[in-house]
Amino acid sequence: MSEFEPVLQTKDLGPGDVREVHAHGRNVGLTNVGQTYYAFDPQCPVDGSNLARVGRLHGELLTCPADASTYDVRTGERVDQSGDEGLTRYAIRVEENAVKIGPPLS
């Protein structure tokens, strides 16, 4: 398994878009915030909703419509309640216009 797996071309994910992709045998949420890409576990830690499909992105904040929990996609941190579980994030590389997802970040 390659450490970074290509999932799509930069032209296929515009600013403010959120999409679910498949990398390393799992579903991963991917978003473009100001031409910077962020990858995260798409499952809402609170209620299990798929944030890549139903989440609402406002700037860098991703909100779950089912329970109103809000996460900063840049850090994975839950911002509406401190101390609660955040989103697992994944390393990202952009090479030759390909967005590539790597291992989980600690």
N, CA, C and O atoms as CSV, one atom per row, in Angstrom:
chain,resi,resn,atom,element,x,y,z
A,1,MET,N,N,0.851,-1.185,0.000
A,1,MET,CA,C,0.000,0.000,0.000
A,1,MET,C,C,0.887,1.235,0.000
A,1,MET,O,O,1.789,1.360,0.828
A,2,SER,N,N,0.632,2.135,-0.919
A,2,SER,CA,C,1.348,3.401,-0.976
A,2,SER,C,C,0.917,4.276,0.195
A,2,SER,O,O,-0.244,4.249,0.603
A,3,GLU,N,N,1.850,5.050,0.730
A,3,GLU,CA,C,1.528,5.894,1.879
A,3,GLU,C,C,0.494,6.967,1.518
A,3,GLU,O,O,-0.376,7.286,2.328
A,4,PHE,N,N,0.588,7.525,0.300
A,4,PHE,CA,C,-0.374,8.526,-0.147
A,4,PHE,C,C,-1.081,8.011,-1.390
A,4,PHE,O,O,-0.445,7.690,-2.394
A,5,GLU,N,N,-2.401,7.938,-1.311
A,5,GLU,CA,C,-3.215,7.390,-2.395
A,5,GLU,C,C,-3.952,8.521,-3.106
A,5,GLU,O,O,-4.655,9.296,-2.459
A,6,PRO,N,N,-3.800,8.629,-4.449
A,6,PRO,CA,C,-4.538,9.656,-5.179
A,6,PRO,C,C,-6.034,9.351,-5.176
A,6,PRO,O,O,-6.447,8.211,-5.389
A,7,VAL,N,N,-6.855,10.404,-4.927
A,7,VAL,CA,C,-8.304,10.200,-4.864
A,7,VAL,C,C,-9.065,11.015,-5.898
A,7,VAL,O,O,-10.134,10.596,-6.341
A,8,LEU,N,N,-8.541,12.167,-6.290
A,8,LEU,CA,C,-9.175,12.961,-7.344
A,8,LEU,C,C,-8.242,14.071,-7.792
A,8,LEU,O,O,-7.201,14.312,-7.180
A,9,GLN,N,N,-8.628,14.742,-8.865
A,9,GLN,CA,C,-7.884,15.884,-9.386
A,9,GLN,C,C,-8.387,17.168,-8.717
A,9,GLN,O,O,-9.559,17.260,-8.353
A,10,THR,N,N,-7.512,18.147,-8.557
A,10,THR,CA,C,-7.897,19.389,-7.886
A,10,THR,C,C,-9.093,20.053,-8.574
A,10,THR,O,O,-9.926,20.661,-7.902
A,11,LYS,N,N,-9.188,19.949,-9.882
A,11,LYS,CA,C,-10.297,20.581,-10.616
A,11,LYS,C,C,-11.658,19.974,-10.258
A,11,LYS,O,O,-12.697,20.573,-10.536
A,12,ASP,N,N,-11.652,18.783,-9.640
A,12,ASP,CA,C,-12.893,18.083,-9.320
A,12,ASP,C,C,-13.459,18.413,-7.943
A,12,ASP,O,O,-14.494,17.871,-7.555
A,13,LEU,N,N,-12.786,19.304,-7.194
A,13,LEU,CA,C,-13.270,19.699,-5.866
A,13,LEU,C,C,-13.028,21.198,-5.699
A,13,LEU,O,O,-11.933,21.630,-5.337
A,14,GLY,N,N,-14.069,21.976,-5.968
A,14,GLY,CA,C,-13.956,23.423,-5.901
A,14,GLY,C,C,-13.960,23.950,-4.475
A,14,GLY,O,O,-14.280,23.213,-3.543
A,15,PRO,N,N,-13.606,25.217,-4.298
A,15,PRO,CA,C,-13.629,25.830,-2.967
A,15,PRO,C,C,-15.020,25.724,-2.336
A,15,PRO,O,O,-16.028,26.037,-2.969
A,16,GLY,N,N,-15.055,25.281,-1.085
A,16,GLY,CA,C,-16.316,25.131,-0.367
A,16,GLY,C,C,-17.012,23.809,-0.585
A,16,GLY,O,O,-18.056,23.553,0.015
A,17,ASP,N,N,-16.445,22.954,-1.442
A,17,ASP,CA,C,-17.045,21.646,-1.698
A,17,ASP,C,C,-16.618,20.639,-0.645
A,17,ASP,O,O,-15.522,20.726,-0.090
A,18,VAL,N,N,-17.495,19.684,-0.378
A,18,VAL,CA,C,-17.208,18.550,0.507
A,18,VAL,C,C,-17.621,17.297,-0.258
A,18,VAL,O,O,-18.686,17.250,-0.875
A,19,ARG,N,N,-16.763,16.288,-0.207
A,19,ARG,CA,C,-17.050,15.070,-0.949
A,19,ARG,C,C,-16.543,13.866,-0.159
A,19,ARG,O,O,-15.591,13.965,0.614
A,20,GLU,N,N,-17.197,12.740,-0.371
A,20,GLU,CA,C,-16.717,11.489,0.193
A,20,GLU,C,C,-15.897,10.767,-0.869
A,20,GLU,O,O,-16.337,10.618,-2.009
A,21,VAL,N,N,-14.703,10.322,-0.488
A,21,VAL,CA,C,-13.832,9.578,-1.385
A,21,VAL,C,C,-13.438,8.280,-0.679
A,21,VAL,O,O,-13.728,8.089,0.502
A,22,HIS,N,N,-12.787,7.412,-1.405
A,22,HIS,CA,C,-12.350,6.132,-0.841
A,22,HIS,C,C,-10.830,6.073,-0.932
A,22,HIS,O,O,-10.256,6.213,-2.012
A,23,ALA,N,N,-10.185,5.864,0.215
A,23,ALA,CA,C,-8.723,5.764,0.243
A,23,ALA,C,C,-8.304,4.776,1.320
A,23,ALA,O,O,-8.861,4.765,2.418
A,24,HIS,N,N,-7.325,3.951,0.999
A,24,HIS,CA,C,-6.760,2.992,1.955
A,24,HIS,C,C,-7.834,2.086,2.568
A,24,HIS,O,O,-7.755,1.724,3.742
A,25,GLY,N,N,-8.834,1.727,1.763
A,25,GLY,CA,C,-9.853,0.790,2.217
A,25,GLY,C,C,-10.928,1.383,3.105
A,25,GLY,O,O,-11.674,0.645,3.748
A,26,ARG,N,N,-11.020,2.708,3.151
A,26,ARG,CA,C,-12.051,3.334,4.003
A,26,ARG,C,C,-12.607,4.573,3.314
A,26,ARG,O,O,-11.986,5.139,2.414
A,27,ASN,N,N,-13.790,4.979,3.758
A,27,ASN,CA,C,-14.381,6.218,3.281
A,27,ASN,C,C,-13.751,7.380,4.037
A,27,ASN,O,O,-13.525,7.302,5.245
A,28,VAL,N,N,-13.473,8.455,3.311
A,28,VAL,CA,C,-12.832,9.637,3.880
A,28,VAL,C,C,-13.556,10.866,3.348
A,28,VAL,O,O,-13.883,10.930,2.163
A,29,GLY,N,N,-13.807,11.842,4.219
A,29,GLY,CA,C,-14.353,13.116,3.788
A,29,GLY,C,C,-13.227,13.994,3.291
A,29,GLY,O,O,-12.132,13.981,3.854
A,30,LEU,N,N,-13.484,14.755,2.243
A,30,LEU,CA,C,-12.478,15.633,1.662
A,30,LEU,C,C,-13.124,16.971,1.367
A,30,LEU,O,O,-14.220,17.027,0.810
A,31,THR,N,N,-12.448,18.054,1.737
A,31,THR,CA,C,-12.981,19.381,1.468
A,31,THR,C,C,-11.882,20.311,0.986
A,31,THR,O,O,-10.695,20.083,1.221
A,32,ASN,N,N,-12.312,21.371,0.301
A,32,ASN,CA,C,-11.418,22.397,-0.222
A,32,ASN,C,C,-11.814,23.714,0.435
A,32,ASN,O,O,-12.902,24.236,0.195
A,33,VAL,N,N,-10.925,24.241,1.260
A,33,VAL,CA,C,-11.159,25.535,1.921
A,33,VAL,C,C,-10.072,26.483,1.444
A,33,VAL,O,O,-8.920,26.372,1.864
A,34,GLY,N,N,-10.430,27.410,0.572
A,34,GLY,CA,C,-9.455,28.386,0.079
A,34,GLY,C,C,-8.274,27.753,-0.628
A,34,GLY,O,O,-7.139,28.191,-0.443
A,35,GLN,N,N,-8.515,26.736,-1.430
A,35,GLN,CA,C,-7.499,25.989,-2.186
A,35,GLN,C,C,-6.556,25.190,-1.290
A,35,GLN,O,O,-5.480,24.788,-1.730
A,36,THR,N,N,-6.947,24.957,-0.043
A,36,THR,CA,C,-6.239,24.038,0.843
A,36,THR,C,C,-7.188,22.871,1.100
A,36,THR,O,O,-8.366,23.069,1.397
A,37,TYR,N,N,-6.668,21.666,0.984
A,37,TYR,CA,C,-7.488,20.464,1.082
A,37,TYR,C,C,-7.329,19.839,2.464
A,37,TYR,O,O,-6.236,19.811,3.030
A,38,TYR,N,N,-8.446,19.337,2.994
A,38,TYR,CA,C,-8.471,18.694,4.302
A,38,TYR,C,C,-9.230,17.382,4.178
A,38,TYR,O,O,-10.272,17.314,3.526
A,39,ALA,N,N,-8.694,16.336,4.813
A,39,ALA,CA,C,-9.329,15.017,4.800
A,39,ALA,C,C,-9.642,14.611,6.234
A,39,ALA,O,O,-8.862,14.872,7.151
A,40,PHE,N,N,-10.797,13.966,6.417
A,40,PHE,CA,C,-11.266,13.632,7.758
A,40,PHE,C,C,-12.155,12.399,7.720
A,40,PHE,O,O,-12.700,12.034,6.678
A,41,ASP,N,N,-12.289,11.759,8.892
A,41,ASP,CA,C,-13.233,10.656,9.026
A,41,ASP,C,C,-14.624,11.269,8.901
A,41,ASP,O,O,-14.970,12.157,9.681
A,42,PRO,N,N,-15.427,10.821,7.945
A,42,PRO,CA,C,-16.709,11.485,7.699
A,42,PRO,C,C,-17.802,11.178,8.713
A,42,PRO,O,O,-18.864,11.799,8.674
A,43,GLN,N,N,-17.569,10.245,9.609
A,43,GLN,CA,C,-18.620,9.869,10.567
A,43,GLN,C,C,-18.649,10.848,11.735
A,43,GLN,O,O,-17.648,11.030,12.429
A,44,CYS,N,N,-19.808,11.478,11.948
A,44,CYS,CA,C,-19.989,12.392,13.078
A,44,CYS,C,C,-19.807,11.603,14.375
A,44,CYS,O,O,-20.500,10.605,14.572
A,45,PRO,N,N,-18.897,12.016,15.270
A,45,PRO,CA,C,-18.694,11.289,16.522
A,45,PRO,C,C,-19.912,11.309,17.446
A,45,PRO,O,O,-20.024,10.462,18.332
A,46,VAL,N,N,-20.814,12.253,17.254
A,46,VAL,CA,C,-21.977,12.384,18.139
A,46,VAL,C,C,-23.096,11.428,17.731
A,46,VAL,O,O,-23.605,10.681,18.566
A,47,ASP,N,N,-23.486,11.445,16.446
A,47,ASP,CA,C,-24.645,10.638,16.047
A,47,ASP,C,C,-24.396,9.704,14.865
A,47,ASP,O,O,-25.305,8.985,14.449
A,48,GLY,N,N,-23.184,9.703,14.321
A,48,GLY,CA,C,-22.859,8.775,13.245
A,48,GLY,C,C,-23.237,9.228,11.851
A,48,GLY,O,O,-23.020,8.485,10.894
A,49,SER,N,N,-23.800,10.432,11.696
A,49,SER,CA,C,-24.139,10.936,10.363
A,49,SER,C,C,-22.884,11.035,9.495
A,49,SER,O,O,-21.788,11.278,10.001
A,50,ASN,N,N,-23.052,10.845,8.197
A,50,ASN,CA,C,-21.940,10.975,7.265
A,50,ASN,C,C,-21.794,12.458,6.896
A,50,ASN,O,O,-22.563,12.984,6.092
A,51,LEU,N,N,-20.803,13.118,7.491
A,51,LEU,CA,C,-20.616,14.560,7.289
A,51,LEU,C,C,-20.186,14.915,5.875
A,51,LEU,O,O,-20.417,16.039,5.430
A,52,ALA,N,N,-19.571,13.988,5.165
A,52,ALA,CA,C,-19.185,14.251,3.785
A,52,ALA,C,C,-20.407,14.311,2.871
A,52,ALA,O,O,-20.365,14.934,1.810
A,53,ARG,N,N,-21.487,13.666,3.283
A,53,ARG,CA,C,-22.714,13.661,2.476
A,53,ARG,C,C,-23.724,14.712,2.941
A,53,ARG,O,O,-24.353,15.375,2.117
A,54,VAL,N,N,-23.880,14.866,4.262
A,54,VAL,CA,C,-24.946,15.735,4.764
A,54,VAL,C,C,-24.443,16.951,5.532
A,54,VAL,O,O,-25.229,17.842,5.856
A,55,GLY,N,N,-23.133,17.005,5.832
A,55,GLY,CA,C,-22.599,18.144,6.580
A,55,GLY,C,C,-22.684,19.432,5.781
A,55,GLY,O,O,-22.698,19.422,4.550
A,56,ARG,N,N,-22.740,20.534,6.503
A,56,ARG,CA,C,-22.805,21.860,5.863
A,56,ARG,C,C,-21.525,22.620,6.195
A,56,ARG,O,O,-21.207,22.836,7.364
A,57,LEU,N,N,-20.790,23.026,5.152
A,57,LEU,CA,C,-19.528,23.733,5.325
A,57,LEU,C,C,-19.760,25.235,5.213
A,57,LEU,O,O,-20.335,25.715,4.236
A,58,HIS,N,N,-19.306,25.970,6.226
A,58,HIS,CA,C,-19.356,27.432,6.245
A,58,HIS,C,C,-17.950,27.900,6.575
A,58,HIS,O,O,-17.531,27.858,7.732
A,59,GLY,N,N,-17.212,28.351,5.545
A,59,GLY,CA,C,-15.806,28.675,5.748
A,59,GLY,C,C,-15.059,27.399,6.064
A,59,GLY,O,O,-15.058,26.460,5.269
A,60,GLU,N,N,-14.417,27.363,7.232
A,60,GLU,CA,C,-13.700,26.160,7.644
A,60,GLU,C,C,-14.467,25.321,8.658
A,60,GLU,O,O,-13.930,24.349,9.191
A,61,LEU,N,N,-15.719,25.687,8.929
A,61,LEU,CA,C,-16.527,24.974,9.919
A,61,LEU,C,C,-17.544,24.054,9.250
A,61,LEU,O,O,-18.302,24.476,8.378
A,62,LEU,N,N,-17.548,22.797,9.671
A,62,LEU,CA,C,-18.443,21.785,9.137
A,62,LEU,C,C,-19.447,21.416,10.224
A,62,LEU,O,O,-19.067,21.004,11.320
A,63,THR,N,N,-20.744,21.570,9.906
A,63,THR,CA,C,-21.801,21.337,10.886
A,63,THR,C,C,-22.630,20.130,10.497
A,63,THR,O,O,-22.994,19.945,9.336
A,64,CYS,N,N,-22.919,19.312,11.500
A,64,CYS,CA,C,-23.797,18.152,11.321
A,64,CYS,C,C,-25.231,18.639,11.450
A,64,CYS,O,O,-25.591,19.186,12.493
A,65,PRO,N,N,-26.067,18.458,10.424
A,65,PRO,CA,C,-27.443,18.940,10.509
A,65,PRO,C,C,-28.305,18.142,11.492
A,65,PRO,O,O,-29.334,18.640,11.947
A,66,ALA,N,N,-27.903,16.924,11.824
A,66,ALA,CA,C,-28.711,16.093,12.717
A,66,ALA,C,C,-28.614,16.522,14.172
A,66,ALA,O,O,-29.605,16.472,14.900
A,67,ASP,N,N,-27.419,16.948,14.607
A,67,ASP,CA,C,-27.246,17.285,16.021
A,67,ASP,C,C,-26.595,18.647,16.260
A,67,ASP,O,O,-26.370,19.031,17.408
A,68,ALA,N,N,-26.289,19.380,15.186
A,68,ALA,CA,C,-25.707,20.726,15.232
A,68,ALA,C,C,-24.278,20.767,15.790
A,68,ALA,O,O,-23.781,21.845,16.116
A,69,SER,N,N,-23.611,19.612,15.904
A,69,SER,CA,C,-22.206,19.648,16.306
A,69,SER,C,C,-21.399,20.272,15.170
A,69,SER,O,O,-21.693,20.053,13.995
A,70,THR,N,N,-20.374,21.055,15.535
A,70,THR,CA,C,-19.601,21.808,14.551
A,70,THR,C,C,-18.116,21.524,14.744
A,70,THR,O,O,-17.610,21.517,15.866
A,71,TYR,N,N,-17.425,21.289,13.621
A,71,TYR,CA,C,-16.013,20.902,13.626
A,71,TYR,C,C,-15.214,21.831,12.720
A,71,TYR,O,O,-15.687,22.241,11.660
A,72,ASP,N,N,-14.006,22.155,13.146
A,72,ASP,CA,C,-13.071,22.907,12.317
A,72,ASP,C,C,-12.341,21.886,11.449
A,72,ASP,O,O,-11.605,21.051,11.975
A,73,VAL,N,N,-12.529,21.935,10.128
A,73,VAL,CA,C,-11.921,20.932,9.252
A,73,VAL,C,C,-10.400,21.057,9.214
A,73,VAL,O,O,-9.714,20.101,8.851
A,74,ARG,N,N,-9.864,22.219,9.583
A,74,ARG,CA,C,-8.406,22.396,9.587
A,74,ARG,C,C,-7.744,21.623,10.720
A,74,ARG,O,O,-6.610,21.165,10.579
A,75,THR,N,N,-8.440,21.474,11.839
A,75,THR,CA,C,-7.860,20.829,13.022
A,75,THR,C,C,-8.587,19.564,13.432
A,75,THR,O,O,-8.024,18.735,14.147
A,76,GLY,N,N,-9.834,19.398,12.991
A,76,GLY,CA,C,-10.675,18.285,13.413
A,76,GLY,C,C,-11.371,18.553,14.742
A,76,GLY,O,O,-12.210,17.759,15.168
A,77,GLU,N,N,-11.039,19.645,15.392
A,77,GLU,CA,C,-11.561,19.957,16.722
A,77,GLU,C,C,-13.050,20.315,16.679
A,77,GLU,O,O,-13.514,21.008,15.775
A,78,ARG,N,N,-13.777,19.826,17.677
A,78,ARG,CA,C,-15.180,20.231,17.828
A,78,ARG,C,C,-15.191,21.602,18.473
A,78,ARG,O,O,-14.623,21.789,19.549
A,79,VAL,N,N,-15.834,22.563,17.824
A,79,VAL,CA,C,-15.750,23.954,18.284
A,79,VAL,C,C,-16.980,24.421,19.047
A,79,VAL,O,O,-16.931,25.470,19.689
A,80,ASP,N,N,-18.078,23.679,18.998
A,80,ASP,CA,C,-19.278,24.117,19.705
A,80,ASP,C,C,-19.287,23.659,21.154
A,80,ASP,O,O,-20.051,24.194,21.957
A,81,GLN,N,N,-18.461,22.685,21.512
A,81,GLN,CA,C,-18.340,22.212,22.897
A,81,GLN,C,C,-16.911,21.746,23.101
A,81,GLN,O,O,-16.494,20.742,22.525
A,82,SER,N,N,-16.168,22.462,23.910
A,82,SER,CA,C,-14.773,22.083,24.124
A,82,SER,C,C,-14.691,20.755,24.876
A,82,SER,O,O,-15.545,20.425,25.699
A,83,GLY,N,N,-13.650,20.019,24.570
A,83,GLY,CA,C,-13.414,18.752,25.247
A,83,GLY,C,C,-14.112,17.563,24.626
A,83,GLY,O,O,-13.762,16.423,24.933
A,84,ASP,N,N,-15.090,17.790,23.762
A,84,ASP,CA,C,-15.765,16.665,23.121
A,84,ASP,C,C,-14.911,16.126,21.976
A,84,ASP,O,O,-14.033,16.813,21.454
A,85,GLU,N,N,-15.189,14.896,21.607
A,85,GLU,CA,C,-14.426,14.225,20.558
A,85,GLU,C,C,-14.513,14.978,19.235
A,85,GLU,O,O,-15.580,15.451,18.844
A,86,GLY,N,N,-13.383,15.078,18.560
A,86,GLY,CA,C,-13.324,15.723,17.255
A,86,GLY,C,C,-13.248,14.697,16.144
A,86,GLY,O,O,-13.472,13.506,16.358
A,87,LEU,N,N,-12.929,15.179,14.956
A,87,LEU,CA,C,-12.816,14.336,13.773
A,87,LEU,C,C,-11.379,13.870,13.591
A,87,LEU,O,O,-10.443,14.649,13.773
A,88,THR,N,N,-11.204,12.618,13.237
A,88,THR,CA,C,-9.879,12.127,12.851
A,88,THR,C,C,-9.536,12.762,11.513
A,88,THR,O,O,-10.352,12.757,10.591
A,89,ARG,N,N,-8.323,13.311,11.406
A,89,ARG,CA,C,-7.885,13.920,10.151
A,89,ARG,C,C,-6.822,13.049,9.497
A,89,ARG,O,O,-6.186,12.225,10.154
A,90,TYR,N,N,-6.640,13.242,8.199
A,90,TYR,CA,C,-5.665,12.483,7.421
A,90,TYR,C,C,-4.706,13.437,6.729
A,90,TYR,O,O,-5.062,14.559,6.368
A,91,ALA,N,N,-3.483,12.960,6.555
A,91,ALA,CA,C,-2.477,13.741,5.832
A,91,ALA,C,C,-2.920,13.909,4.382
A,91,ALA,O,O,-3.579,13.041,3.810
A,92,ILE,N,N,-2.543,15.043,3.805
A,92,ILE,CA,C,-2.902,15.374,2.414
A,92,ILE,C,C,-1.646,15.830,1.682
A,92,ILE,O,O,-0.791,16.510,2.250
A,93,ARG,N,N,-1.552,15.454,0.441
A,93,ARG,CA,C,-0.538,15.996,-0.475
A,93,ARG,C,C,-1.239,16.333,-1.784
A,93,ARG,O,O,-2.167,15.643,-2.206
A,94,VAL,N,N,-0.781,17.396,-2.410
A,94,VAL,CA,C,-1.243,17.715,-3.763
A,94,VAL,C,C,-0.004,17.701,-4.647
A,94,VAL,O,O,0.913,18.503,-4.472
A,95,GLU,N,N,0.005,16.778,-5.595
A,95,GLU,CA,C,1.134,16.614,-6.505
A,95,GLU,C,C,0.614,16.509,-7.927
A,95,GLU,O,O,-0.223,15.659,-8.232
A,96,GLU,N,N,1.118,17.384,-8.798
A,96,GLU,CA,C,0.712,17.385,-10.205
A,96,GLU,C,C,-0.802,17.396,-10.347
A,96,GLU,O,O,-1.363,16.647,-11.146
A,97,ASN,N,N,-1.463,18.248,-9.569
A,97,ASN,CA,C,-2.910,18.443,-9.567
A,97,ASN,C,C,-3.700,17.243,-9.054
A,97,ASN,O,O,-4.923,17.210,-9.194
A,98,ALA,N,N,-3.037,16.273,-8.473
A,98,ALA,CA,C,-3.722,15.131,-7.863
A,98,ALA,C,C,-3.760,15.320,-6.357
A,98,ALA,O,O,-2.731,15.582,-5.733
A,99,VAL,N,N,-4.957,15.188,-5.765
A,99,VAL,CA,C,-5.099,15.220,-4.309
A,99,VAL,C,C,-4.887,13.802,-3.807
A,99,VAL,O,O,-5.545,12.866,-4.262
A,100,LYS,N,N,-3.950,13.650,-2.853
A,100,LYS,CA,C,-3.593,12.338,-2.339
A,100,LYS,C,C,-3.807,12.321,-0.830
A,100,LYS,O,O,-3.457,13.269,-0.128
A,101,ILE,N,N,-4.387,11.230,-0.345
A,101,ILE,CA,C,-4.650,11.071,1.081
A,101,ILE,C,C,-3.678,10.070,1.660
A,101,ILE,O,O,-3.443,8.996,1.107
A,102,GLY,N,N,-3.112,10.463,2.807
A,102,GLY,CA,C,-2.143,9.635,3.491
A,102,GLY,C,C,-2.694,9.071,4.787
A,102,GLY,O,O,-3.905,8.896,4.927
A,103,PRO,N,N,-1.813,8.786,5.733
A,103,PRO,CA,C,-2.217,8.173,6.990
A,103,PRO,C,C,-2.940,9.160,7.912
A,103,PRO,O,O,-2.878,10.372,7.703
A,104,PRO,N,N,-3.622,8.638,8.926
A,104,PRO,CA,C,-4.255,9.522,9.919
A,104,PRO,C,C,-3.197,10.373,10.628
A,104,PRO,O,O,-2.075,9.928,10.871
A,105,LEU,N,N,-3.585,11.589,10.946
A,105,LEU,CA,C,-2.719,12.476,11.727
A,105,LEU,C,C,-2.977,12.245,13.202
A,105,LEU,O,O,-4.100,11.947,13.608
A,106,SER,N,N,-1.941,12.385,13.992
A,106,SER,CA,C,-2.137,12.181,15.439
A,106,SER,C,C,-2.538,13.458,16.123
A,106,SER,O,O,-2.744,13.470,17.337
